[in-house]
């Protein structure tokens, strides 16, 4: 856990700023899908371990998750998570009120995969753009399970680092809270920190691109 305490306030603030740009792009894309203005924000970001992150999300709560593996500037698995009860409302938001409930269940995985693809690629794409590096992603994988099954399925003894972000979705009709986790081993964490330092250095010299 010593590496976690090495993350400075300015590094954490820079990450928060980048991710808020990313979810802003995701919100714009989702607004076009649901024909309703969607606002997203990342109010918090913290570094913890897989096991602690799973415990914080609630051991008995069933989660709907969409994950993708990325490699390039650093290697990570990105996982977007919602409480399973919320996922039904998100699908309803996407397809409208005219679809029968039994058909919604059949569409759930496909719709949630699309949401995950939008949010994950917007966030990771913004990271890649700001870091001026490439990150290649796999196809999204949809899973339903407890926080332990999703975040710590193999009970890894090394307990990799997790960069946890809370994402707030605000719509006219409701507010939805989700979580975005980036799984990082120690090497990936160091690579990420190096990219943040380079980003801050470019920011101070005025050489940072404006979003995506």
DRENDREN-603513 format. One record per residue (C-alpha): x, y, z. Coordinates in steps of 0.2 Angstrom, whole numbers, plus 5000, padded with zeros to 4 digits. Layout:
BEGIN
XYZ ...
REM end
This chain:
BEGIN
500050005000 501550125001 501350164982 499650224986 500250354998 501450414984 499950484974 500050674977 498550784978 499050874961 499150704953 497450644960 496650814955 497350794937 496650624935 494950694942 495050834929 495350714915 494050594919 492750734921 493150774903 492950594898 491250574906 490750734898 491050654881 490050504887 488650604893 488450694876 488450524867 487150454879 486050614878 485950574859 485350394863 484050434876 483450594868 483650674885 485050784893 486250674903 487450754915 488950644922 490250694934 491650604944 491550674961 492850564969 494350454964 495350354976 496650214976 496350054986 496549864984 495349744975 494749664991 494449835000 493549904985 492449754984 492049775003 491649955001 490349924987 489449804998 489649614999 487849564997 487449684983 487249614965 488149714952 487949724934 489649754926 490449794909 492349764908 493649794895 495549754895 496749894889 498549894884 499750024878 500450164889 499950054903 498949894906 497349894915 495649814916 494249944916 492649894925 491049994925 489749944938 487949974943 486849894956 485849764946 484249844951 484850004943 485249924926 483449884922 483050074924 484550114913 483950004899 482150074901 482950244899 483850194883 482350104874 480950204880 479250164889 478450074875 479449904876 478649774887 479549724903 479849544897 480749614882 481749734892 482549584901 483149514884 483849674879 484749714895 486449634892 486549714874 486049884881 487149884896 488649834885 488249984874 488250094889 489850024895 490750034878 490250224878 490850264895 492350164896 493050214879 492650394882 493650394898 495050284892 495050384875 495250544885 496650474895 497550424879 497250594871 497850684887 499350574889 499750574870 499850384870 498850244863 497750124873 497049974864 495449894871 494649724870 492849694867 491649724882 491249584893 489649594903 489449504920 488249494934 488849454952 489349514969 490649644971 491949504976 491549404961 491749554949 493249644957 494149504965 493649344957 495249244959 495649314977 497349364971 498549354985 499449504978 497849604979 498149724964 497849914966 496149974961 495850154955 494050184960 492950324953 491150364958 490150424943 488550514945 487250514931 485950654932 484450644921 482750734921 481850584928 483150514940 484850504946 485950354945 487650314953 488950194946 490750154949 492250134937 493650034943 495350024934 496349864940 498249904941 499749794946 501249884953 502049904936 500449974928 500250094943 502050164941 501750184922 500150274926 501050394938 502350424925 501050474912 500250594925 501850674929 502250704910 500450764908 500650894922 502350944915 501550974898 500051064906 501251184915 502151224898 500451244889 500651094878 499050994882 497650954870 495951014873 494950854877 494650724863 
REM end
